[in-house]
Amino acid sequence: DKDDVEAVGLVKFDFLGLKTLTIIDWAVRNVNAANPEANLDINRIPMRDEATFKLLCTTQTAAVFQLESSGMRDLIKRMRPDRFDDLVALVALFRPGPLQSGMVDDFIQRKHGHAAVEYPHPDLEPILKPTYGVILYQEQVMQIAQVLAGYTLGGADLLRRAMGKKKPEEMAKQGEIFRKGAIARGVEERTATYIFDLMEKFAGYGFNKSHSAAYALVSYQTLWLKAHYPAAF
């Protein structure tokens, strides 16, 4: 298993086959065969297409990758995504942890201006602005550790893993490293402790942003095809 493989110094890769990629390929070939002038390249479609997001908000998402379940359609109705970043967040939020924690409601309220967007420290605004002040991604946990407490990226990755595994002794050690690093950078001890506790709480729900973005891209491509070339799709 992965732990034994890692112990002997090897890297384990998981490869996931997606039929959706074949469907996209078929649809693009059909479009270009019917109209060679279209010269459609799915990697060059506009990423802020109004018709695509309009279709998304109608929740008519049958056959759209990741976005067709009734629970997901309900979340889309509440969130009303209007940019690609929202799609990335949608994939990360639609999981039992975030849905049960109240995190999803916070995100939606802040997106629509019904609740104030607050940052636990001014330096965290560039990191948390795309998610309206909510710590949603594992990469954000790593960035906070790097910016606020001077972690190296390797050290920040170890912190992310420790938070995911919830080992109390490792967390106590990391908490001390984080506090010392943050204080050395002029952050008050009370604020540093508060932010670390916040990170620890959200790390349980945190999702890998690169994974979420890759899925959201395939979702967007299928949605775009459905909006512009429904017959071929």
Summary of the structure (lengths in Angstrom):
residues: 233
radius of gyration: 20.6
end to end distance: 39.3
largest distance: 65.1
contacts: 662
relative contact order: 0.14
helix: 68%
strand: 1%
